[in-house]
């Protein structure tokens, strides 16, 4: 299956924040030719994302990723030259000089992804300015040895990390939705296509023509009309009854949150997930455009977070404020011990199905 890859303008990866050294020397007046230093300006995550996209176009190959520093409310941008750094400063962001370009790291990630095995994930980590290969506890010693060899051959552009638990779809997130066979997942986002109401959920939850209800063995409310998994992990379900379908997310405290738009998140941004098993949890985006190999096959282009989730949360919404970001795909760990989870980007699911937030 061919997959439309997101451009750098659309997918901004993680970058690392540098510490500025303070020099104890007298300050000299700036000459007329010296640019006035510009401090990073406070930004909301939405404004930081827009600035990152603008800088990606201005800097092109001189930009090696960006991330949102939530504590400092600033955008940090990886650059390869002082010229690029000055462009970032003048735009109101904080530059960080790095060694490897995004193109070099993406080439390494894609090469390692092509040799992937179940139980592994691969992402560009710009805090390290390297590709991180993660192996879960199902990966045996022989495969680990081969992974170590592959990583060692990448000229210090990749590292291997081992993690407890198993990367797997959380197959069983929002409100609960039930298949006729008793399997439970979570509704992601209500959407509109060609003027008709639909909802999105995880592709690994849905088979073509599956019928769904809001209670176990209850009255049907919709039928699956499109499903993608592996490769992608999203499904489109058409409402077949006059069920209320507001564009809102259940917060499980007696209230709900309106969702008015879809956008890709920045690394470092705080996000929330709603699911029918563990309700609402929050955390941070740790990587984007991630490739994960589940036992059922590989899924590319995912959002990675440190938010926990459990079986039954699959398909549920990832969001911040009134912006939708993704559909819960899979991960490892649980909400007692913690873990990490992966999400199908909402923007891609909407584009692939020709739908919009309703």
NUTORDO-105311 format. One record per residue (C-alpha): x, y, z; residue number from 1; residue in one letter; chain. Coordinates in Angstrom, 3 decimals. Layout:
ATOM        u        v        w num residu chaine
ATOM        X        Y        Z NUM      a      A
...
//
This chain:
ATOM        u        v        w num residu chaine
ATOM    0.000    0.000    0.000   1      x      A
ATOM    1.390    3.421   -0.973   2      x      A
ATOM    1.253    6.061    1.716   3      x      A
ATOM    1.254    9.827    1.174   4      x      A
ATOM    4.145   11.140    3.268   5      x      A
ATOM    3.850   14.414    5.004   6      x      A
ATOM    6.306   17.166    4.075   7      x      A
ATOM    8.528   18.931    6.564   8      x      A
ATOM    6.100   21.846    6.502   9      x      A
ATOM    3.384   19.522    7.798  10      x      A
ATOM    5.385   17.295   10.086  11      x      A
ATOM    7.708   19.005   12.490  12      x      A
ATOM    9.808   16.568   14.544  13      x      A
ATOM   11.408   16.779   18.027  14      x      A
ATOM   14.387   19.133   18.631  15      x      A
ATOM   16.587   19.514   21.732  16      x      A
ATOM   16.868   22.689   23.791  17      x      A
ATOM   20.344   24.184   24.361  18      x      A
ATOM   21.570   25.972   27.511  19      x      A
ATOM   23.007   29.444   26.938  20      x      A
ATOM   26.229   30.203   28.847  21      x      A
ATOM   26.442   33.505   30.716  22      x      A
ATOM   29.750   35.342   30.246  23      x      A
ATOM   31.027   37.675   32.973  24      x      A
ATOM   32.428   40.400   30.690  25      x      A
ATOM   31.606   44.095   30.247  26      x      A
ATOM   28.924   44.830   27.678  27      x      A
ATOM   30.003   46.910   24.688  28      x      A
ATOM   27.672   49.138   22.663  29      x      A
ATOM   26.439   47.439   19.506  30      x      A
ATOM   27.729   48.895   16.260  31      x      A
ATOM   25.336   50.252   13.669  32      x      A
ATOM   25.843   47.096   11.599  33      x      A
ATOM   25.132   44.650   14.447  34      x      A
ATOM   21.562   43.246   14.450  35      x      A
ATOM   19.666   43.910   17.651  36      x      A
ATOM   19.307   40.584   19.523  37      x      A
ATOM   15.756   39.270   19.548  38      x      A
ATOM   14.626   37.179   22.534  39      x      A
ATOM   12.320   34.234   21.841  40      x      A
ATOM    8.751   35.474   22.123  41      x      A
ATOM    6.042   33.715   24.132  42      x      A
ATOM    3.915   31.517   21.866  43      x      A
ATOM    0.886   29.286   22.183  44      x      A
ATOM    1.300   25.778   20.710  45      x      A
ATOM   -0.868   26.826   17.750  46      x      A
ATOM    1.222   29.953   17.080  47      x      A
ATOM    4.436   27.933   17.498  48      x      A
ATOM    3.224   25.414   14.930  49      x      A
ATOM    2.447   28.176   12.451  50      x      A
ATOM    5.863   29.786   12.995  51      x      A
ATOM    7.585   26.410   12.606  52      x      A
ATOM    5.853   25.887    9.264  53      x      A
ATOM    6.893   29.366    8.090  54      x      A
ATOM   10.515   28.830    9.132  55      x      A
ATOM   10.572   25.423    7.422  56      x      A
ATOM    9.776   27.201    4.163  57      x      A
ATOM   12.293   29.992    4.780  58      x      A
ATOM   15.177   27.799    5.967  59      x      A
ATOM   14.530   24.734    3.777  60      x      A
ATOM   17.462   22.291    4.225  61      x      A
ATOM   19.072   24.488    6.910  62      x      A
ATOM   16.315   23.521    9.368  63      x      A
ATOM   16.612   20.173   11.133  64      x      A
ATOM   13.349   20.069   13.090  65      x      A
ATOM   11.652   22.042   15.850  66      x      A
ATOM    9.890   21.548   19.153  67      x      A
ATOM    7.703   23.466   21.582  68      x      A
ATOM    9.212   24.326   24.963  69      x      A
ATOM    6.023   24.369   27.033  70      x      A
ATOM    7.715   25.697   30.190  71      x      A
ATOM    9.326   28.621   28.368  72      x      A
ATOM    6.386   28.961   25.923  73      x      A
ATOM    8.821   29.203   23.023  74      x      A
ATOM    9.651   27.454   19.771  75      x      A
ATOM   13.124   25.854   19.575  76      x      A
ATOM   14.487   25.230   16.073  77      x      A
ATOM   17.423   23.025   15.046  78      x      A
ATOM   19.661   24.668   12.441  79      x      A
ATOM   22.882   23.800   10.614  80      x      A
ATOM   24.413   27.258   10.149  81      x      A
ATOM   24.782   30.609   11.879  82      x      A
ATOM   22.870   32.200    9.006  83      x      A
ATOM   19.948   29.924    9.768  84      x      A
ATOM   20.289   30.641   13.475  85      x      A
ATOM   20.019   34.386   12.865  86      x      A
ATOM   16.886   33.869   10.749  87      x      A
ATOM   15.351   31.915   13.642  88      x      A
ATOM   16.284   34.605   16.182  89      x      A
ATOM   14.805   37.388   14.088  90      x      A
ATOM   11.577   35.374   13.744  91      x      A
ATOM   11.239   35.206   17.536  92      x      A
ATOM   12.238   31.553   18.078  93      x      A
ATOM   15.301   30.007   19.749  94      x      A
ATOM   17.928   28.401   17.455  95      x      A
ATOM   19.998   25.342   18.341  96      x      A
ATOM   23.023   24.298   16.286  97      x      A
ATOM   23.096   20.561   15.443  98      x      A
ATOM   25.353   18.255   13.454  99      x      A
ATOM   22.982   16.130   11.373 100      x      A
ATOM   20.450   17.396    8.851 101      x      A
ATOM   16.838   16.233    8.868 102      x      A
ATOM   17.379   14.674    5.423 103      x      A
ATOM   20.277   12.578    6.762 104      x      A
ATOM   18.278   11.406    9.768 105      x      A
ATOM   15.155   10.665    7.712 106      x      A
ATOM   17.274    8.564    5.322 107      x      A
ATOM   18.599    6.555    8.268 108      x      A
ATOM   15.111    6.143    9.738 109      x      A
ATOM   13.667    4.934    6.438 110      x      A
ATOM   16.519    2.475    5.935 111      x      A
ATOM   16.038    1.056    9.437 112      x      A
ATOM   12.257    0.972    8.925 113      x      A
ATOM   12.685   -1.098    5.768 114      x      A
ATOM   14.450   -3.726    7.917 115      x      A
ATOM   11.935   -3.558   10.754 116      x      A
ATOM   10.756   -6.514   12.812 117      x      A
ATOM    7.672   -6.869   15.069 118      x      A
ATOM    8.093   -5.180   18.427 119      x      A
ATOM   10.151   -2.230   17.179 120      x      A
ATOM    9.601    1.477   16.532 121      x      A
ATOM   11.778    4.056   14.776 122      x      A
ATOM   11.673    7.844   15.191 123      x      A
ATOM   13.885   10.888   14.645 124      x      A
ATOM   14.692   12.363   18.075 125      x      A
ATOM   16.007   15.890   17.712 126      x      A
ATOM   16.835   16.276   21.368 127      x      A
ATOM   19.556   13.764   20.525 128      x      A
ATOM   19.814   14.725   16.829 129      x      A
ATOM   19.718   10.983   16.144 130      x      A
ATOM   17.322    8.218   15.121 131      x      A
ATOM   16.036    6.217   18.104 132      x      A
ATOM   15.226    2.553   17.500 133      x      A
ATOM   13.067    1.114   20.303 134      x      A
ATOM   12.734   -2.632   20.884 135      x      A
ATOM   10.018   -3.991   23.171 136      x      A
ATOM   10.314   -7.033   25.435 137      x      A
ATOM    9.207   -9.473   22.702 138      x      A
ATOM   12.389   -8.880   20.674 139      x      A
ATOM   14.828  -11.758   21.246 140      x      A
ATOM   18.572  -11.573   21.820 141      x      A
ATOM   19.469  -12.654   18.282 142      x      A
ATOM   17.350   -9.871   16.770 143      x      A
ATOM   18.665   -7.381   19.336 144      x      A
ATOM   22.205   -8.222   18.330 145      x      A
ATOM   21.320   -7.554   14.695 146      x      A
ATOM   19.673   -4.250   15.649 147      x      A
ATOM   22.783   -3.204   17.578 148      x      A
ATOM   24.879   -3.945   14.505 149      x      A
ATOM   22.547   -1.938   12.241 150      x      A
ATOM   22.609    1.014   14.624 151      x      A
ATOM   26.390    0.898   14.990 152      x      A
ATOM   26.758    1.145   11.199 153      x      A
ATOM   24.920    4.496   11.056 154      x      A
ATOM   27.901    6.769   11.839 155      x      A
ATOM   26.644    7.853   15.267 156      x      A
ATOM   23.269    8.904   13.824 157      x      A
ATOM   21.223    6.199   15.586 158      x      A
ATOM   20.819    4.661   19.037 159      x      A
ATOM   19.003    1.566   20.321 160      x      A
ATOM   16.597    1.685   23.274 161      x      A
ATOM   14.936   -1.285   24.986 162      x      A
ATOM   11.499   -0.911   26.585 163      x      A
ATOM    9.354   -3.079   28.826 164      x      A
ATOM    6.004   -4.358   27.588 165      x      A
ATOM    4.810   -5.074   24.066 166      x      A
ATOM    3.932   -2.756   21.196 167      x      A
ATOM    0.459   -3.853   20.125 168      x      A
ATOM   -2.785   -2.324   18.885 169      x      A
ATOM   -5.067   -1.530   21.822 170      x      A
ATOM   -7.775   -3.600   20.174 171      x      A
ATOM  -10.886   -3.864   22.068 172      x      A
ATOM  -11.507    5.433   23.489 173      x      A
ATOM  -14.334    8.980   23.639 174      x      A
ATOM  -17.438    7.019   24.031 175      x      A
ATOM  -17.475    3.232   23.780 176      x      A
ATOM  -18.563    1.680   20.489 177      x      A
ATOM  -19.354   -2.014   20.124 178      x      A
ATOM  -19.124   -4.370   17.158 179      x      A
ATOM  -21.796   -7.021   16.688 180      x      A
ATOM  -19.259   -9.681   17.758 181      x      A
ATOM  -18.820   -8.002   21.173 182      x      A
ATOM  -15.487   -6.277   20.513 183      x      A
ATOM  -15.229   -2.767   22.007 184      x      A
ATOM  -13.296    0.260   20.776 185      x      A
ATOM  -13.744    4.008   21.137 186      x      A
ATOM  -15.257    6.612   18.888 187      x      A
ATOM  -12.674    9.118   17.709 188      x      A
ATOM  -14.192   12.162   16.041 189      x      A
ATOM  -17.533   12.911   14.437 190      x      A
ATOM  -16.996   14.154   10.891 191      x      A
ATOM  -18.923   15.107    7.760 192      x      A
ATOM  -18.428   13.828    4.215 193      x      A
ATOM  -20.523   15.050    1.295 194      x      A
ATOM  -22.932   16.581    3.776 195      x      A
ATOM  -23.557   13.256    5.558 196      x      A
ATOM  -22.561   12.323    9.155 197      x      A
ATOM  -19.773    9.801    9.860 198      x      A
ATOM  -17.295    9.060   12.623 199      x      A
ATOM  -13.641    8.008   12.643 200      x      A
ATOM  -12.082    5.252   14.721 201      x      A
ATOM   -8.997    3.014   14.527 202      x      A
ATOM   -8.562    0.869   11.421 203      x      A
ATOM   -7.463   -2.163   13.425 204      x      A
ATOM  -10.832   -2.017   15.215 205      x      A
ATOM  -12.979   -2.038   12.095 206      x      A
ATOM  -13.596   -4.474    9.281 207      x      A
ATOM  -15.465   -3.464    6.139 208      x      A
ATOM  -19.256   -3.551    6.665 209      x      A
ATOM  -18.935   -4.061   10.439 210      x      A
ATOM  -22.008   -2.748   12.246 211      x      A
ATOM  -21.580   -0.667   15.403 212      x      A
ATOM  -23.735    0.224   18.425 213      x      A
ATOM  -23.233    2.367   21.541 214      x      A
ATOM  -24.093   -0.527   23.885 215      x      A
ATOM  -23.165   -4.194   23.787 216      x      A
ATOM  -25.690   -6.025   21.574 217      x      A
ATOM  -27.588   -2.755   21.250 218      x      A
ATOM  -29.314   -1.100   18.306 219      x      A
ATOM  -26.969   -0.448   15.407 220      x      A
ATOM  -25.957    3.166   14.774 221      x      A
ATOM  -23.438    2.835   11.933 222      x      A
ATOM  -21.583    0.661    9.438 223      x      A
ATOM  -17.907    0.673    8.436 224      x      A
ATOM  -17.470    1.958    4.867 225      x      A
ATOM  -13.648    2.181    4.733 226      x      A
ATOM  -10.812    0.781    6.839 227      x      A
ATOM   -7.001    0.890    6.612 228      x      A
ATOM   -4.655   -1.299    8.702 229      x      A
ATOM   -1.718   -1.915    8.643 230      x      A
ATOM    0.077    0.865    6.737 231      x      A
ATOM   -2.354    3.393    8.219 232      x      A
ATOM   -4.694    2.883   11.180 233      x      A
ATOM   -8.031    4.623   10.572 234      x      A
ATOM  -11.601    3.692    9.623 235      x      A
ATOM  -14.671    5.628    8.511 236      x      A
ATOM  -18.106    4.646    9.847 237      x      A
ATOM  -21.347    5.986    8.340 238      x      A
ATOM  -24.192    6.768   10.719 239      x      A
ATOM  -27.285    4.762    9.767 240      x      A
ATOM  -29.695    6.163   12.392 241      x      A
ATOM  -30.692    9.588   13.673 242      x      A
ATOM  -28.114    9.448   16.474 243      x      A
ATOM  -26.881   12.768   17.892 244      x      A
ATOM  -23.344   13.332   16.597 245      x      A
ATOM  -21.928   16.607   17.942 246      x      A
ATOM  -18.282   17.464   17.272 247      x      A
ATOM  -17.300   17.030   20.917 248      x      A
ATOM  -15.039   14.823   23.073 249      x      A
ATOM  -16.230   13.183   26.296 250      x      A
ATOM  -14.132   14.411   29.271 251      x      A
ATOM  -15.688   11.835   31.644 252      x      A
ATOM  -16.417   14.419   34.343 253      x      A
ATOM  -19.925   15.226   33.192 254      x      A
ATOM  -18.672   17.675   30.564 255      x      A
ATOM  -17.421   17.527   26.984 256      x      A
ATOM  -15.040   19.557   24.810 257      x      A
ATOM  -15.971   21.000   21.423 258      x      A
ATOM  -13.587   20.094   18.593 259      x      A
ATOM  -13.546   22.749   15.871 260      x      A
ATOM  -10.429   21.963   13.827 261      x      A
ATOM   -7.758   19.389   13.054 262      x      A
ATOM   -4.004   20.005   13.118 263      x      A
ATOM   -0.753   18.099   13.542 264      x      A
ATOM    0.808   18.618   17.009 265      x      A
ATOM    4.305   19.867   17.776 266      x      A
ATOM    6.765   17.762   19.721 267      x      A
ATOM    6.826   19.003   23.302 268      x      A
ATOM    3.164   20.005   23.170 269      x      A
ATOM    0.812   18.887   25.956 270      x      A
ATOM   -2.067   16.720   24.718 271      x      A
ATOM   -5.029   14.784   26.130 272      x      A
ATOM   -6.558   11.405   25.217 273      x      A
ATOM  -10.098   10.225   25.907 274      x      A
ATOM  -10.965    6.536   25.923 275      x      A
ATOM  -13.729    4.220   27.062 276      x      A
ATOM  -11.443    2.078   29.253 277      x      A
ATOM   -9.239    4.576   31.096 278      x      A
ATOM  -11.176    7.803   30.379 279      x      A
ATOM   -9.033   10.987   30.140 280      x      A
ATOM   -5.239   11.124   30.489 281      x      A
ATOM   -2.686   13.692   29.386 282      x      A
ATOM    0.999   13.889   28.539 283      x      A
ATOM    3.467   15.156   25.959 284      x      A
ATOM    4.094   14.539   22.271 285      x      A
ATOM    7.535   12.925   22.069 286      x      A
ATOM    7.902   12.279   18.317 287      x      A
ATOM    6.075   12.531   15.001 288      x      A
ATOM    6.228   10.595   11.730 289      x      A
ATOM    7.051    7.415   13.669 290      x      A
ATOM    7.080    3.899   12.195 291      x      A
ATOM    5.873    1.087   14.482 292      x      A
ATOM    5.852   -2.607   13.632 293      x      A
ATOM    3.012   -4.419   15.412 294      x      A
ATOM    2.592   -8.215   15.210 295      x      A
ATOM   -0.027   -7.573   12.479 296      x      A
ATOM    2.257   -5.358   10.378 297      x      A
ATOM    3.887   -1.940   10.132 298      x      A
ATOM    2.120    1.404   10.511 299      x      A
ATOM    3.916    4.576    9.387 300      x      A
ATOM    3.564    8.280   10.100 301      x      A
ATOM    2.295    7.986   13.679 302      x      A
ATOM    2.354   10.496   16.550 303      x      A
ATOM    4.215    9.191   19.624 304      x      A
ATOM    3.356   10.332   23.180 305      x      A
ATOM    4.036    9.444   26.797 306      x      A
ATOM    0.276    9.277   27.481 307      x      A
ATOM   -0.940    5.939   28.852 308      x      A
ATOM   -3.734    3.833   27.336 309      x      A
ATOM   -5.198    0.342   27.638 310      x      A
ATOM   -7.230   -2.102   25.512 311      x      A
ATOM  -10.598   -0.563   24.709 312      x      A
ATOM   -9.126    2.939   24.296 313      x      A
ATOM   -8.303    2.240   20.631 314      x      A
ATOM   -9.751    4.707   18.175 315      x      A
ATOM  -10.298    7.363   20.841 316      x      A
ATOM   -9.367   11.000   20.255 317      x      A
ATOM   -6.067   12.760   20.918 318      x      A
ATOM   -6.640   16.498   21.284 319      x      A
ATOM   -5.567   19.804   22.853 320      x      A
ATOM   -8.030   22.604   23.484 321      x      A
ATOM  -10.537   22.552   20.627 322      x      A
ATOM   -8.072   20.985   18.171 323      x      A
ATOM   -8.154   17.300   17.227 324      x      A
ATOM   -4.806   15.612   16.613 325      x      A
ATOM   -5.163   11.853   16.269 326      x      A
ATOM   -6.822    8.465   16.786 327      x      A
ATOM   -5.439    6.044   19.385 328      x      A
ATOM   -3.591    3.246   17.584 329      x      A
ATOM   -1.457    1.208   20.001 330      x      A
ATOM    1.401    1.219   22.462 331      x      A
ATOM    2.836   -0.503   25.503 332      x      A
ATOM    2.313   -0.330   29.259 333      x      A
ATOM   -0.845    0.708   31.095 334      x      A
ATOM   -2.251    3.554   33.186 335      x      A
ATOM   -1.032    2.053   36.471 336      x      A
ATOM    2.644    1.771   35.548 337      x      A
ATOM    2.744    4.216   32.627 338      x      A
ATOM    3.833    3.608   29.062 339      x      A
ATOM    3.788    5.199   25.635 340      x      A
ATOM    1.154    5.316   22.916 341      x      A
ATOM    0.945    5.960   19.183 342      x      A
ATOM   -1.751    7.812   17.240 343      x      A
ATOM   -2.926    7.945   13.640 344      x      A
ATOM   -2.803   11.644   12.637 345      x      A
ATOM   -6.323   13.056   12.271 346      x      A
ATOM   -5.310   15.354    9.396 347      x      A
ATOM   -4.285   12.380    7.277 348      x      A
ATOM   -7.435   10.379    8.083 349      x      A
ATOM   -9.634   13.346    7.099 350      x      A
ATOM   -7.704   13.832    3.863 351      x      A
ATOM   -7.787   10.150    2.921 352      x      A
ATOM  -11.572    9.938    3.438 353      x      A
ATOM  -12.437   13.357    2.010 354      x      A
ATOM  -14.038   14.321    5.325 355      x      A
ATOM  -13.967   17.357    7.627 356      x      A
ATOM  -14.642   18.085   11.290 357      x      A
ATOM  -18.415   18.592   11.482 358      x      A
//
